[in-house]
Amino acid sequence: MLVSMKLTKWTAVKPVAKQKHFLVSRVIQPEEPTDPIELVEIEAVFSKATQVVAWRGLQDDSVWRQGWV
């Protein structure tokens, strides 16, 4: 599932600094290959600024919406 997560589109419910639309730009691999993946890097479409977020946090509908809304 996580491999297909790269380049998925997300919309922040409450934009910060006019940043609203994001793409998952990278799935961050854990140090140990047997550990679960916990983090992804998202990139703001407008500014290209990146931030690291917990991939499970993207499932919180009060913070994120899948797709560009």
C-alpha positions as CSV (number, residue, x, y, z in Angstrom):
1,M,0.0,0.0,0.0
2,L,2.7,2.5,0.9
3,V,4.5,2.1,-2.4
4,S,1.4,3.2,-4.2
5,M,1.1,6.1,-1.8
6,K,3.9,8.1,-3.5
7,L,2.6,11.0,-5.5
8,T,-0.9,10.8,-4.0
9,K,-2.7,14.1,-3.7
10,W,-3.8,15.6,-0.4
11,T,-5.6,18.8,0.7
12,A,-5.0,20.3,4.1
13,V,-8.4,21.1,5.8
14,K,-6.9,24.1,7.5
15,P,-4.2,25.7,5.2
16,V,-1.2,27.2,6.8
17,A,0.6,30.1,5.0
18,K,-1.7,29.6,2.0
19,Q,-0.4,26.0,1.6
20,K,-3.4,23.8,0.9
21,H,-2.5,21.2,-1.8
22,F,0.3,18.6,-1.3
23,L,1.8,15.5,-2.9
24,V,3.4,12.7,-1.1
25,S,6.9,13.1,-2.6
26,R,8.7,10.3,-0.7
27,V,8.1,7.4,1.5
28,I,10.7,7.4,4.3
29,Q,12.3,4.0,4.8
30,P,12.9,3.0,8.5
31,E,16.5,2.3,9.6
32,E,15.7,-1.4,10.0
33,P,14.2,-3.0,7.0
34,T,11.9,-5.1,9.2
35,D,10.4,-2.0,10.9
36,P,7.2,-0.6,9.6
37,I,7.1,2.6,7.6
38,E,5.8,5.4,9.7
39,L,6.8,8.6,7.9
40,V,6.3,10.2,4.5
41,E,7.5,13.5,3.1
42,I,4.9,15.8,1.6
43,E,5.5,18.6,-0.8
44,A,3.4,21.8,-1.1
45,V,2.3,22.2,-4.7
46,F,2.5,26.0,-4.7
47,S,5.8,26.6,-2.8
48,K,7.5,23.2,-3.2
49,A,8.2,23.3,0.6
50,T,8.4,19.9,2.2
51,Q,7.6,18.5,5.5
52,V,7.6,15.1,7.1
53,V,4.4,13.7,8.5
54,A,3.2,10.4,9.9
55,W,1.6,8.5,7.1
56,R,-1.2,7.4,9.4
57,G,-1.9,11.0,10.1
58,L,-3.1,11.5,6.5
59,Q,-6.0,9.3,7.4
60,D,-7.3,11.9,9.9
61,D,-10.3,13.6,8.1
62,S,-10.2,16.6,10.5
63,V,-6.7,17.4,9.1
64,W,-6.4,16.0,5.6
65,R,-8.6,15.1,2.6
66,Q,-7.4,12.7,0.0
67,G,-7.3,14.4,-3.5
68,W,-7.3,18.1,-4.2
69,V,-10.5,19.5,-2.9
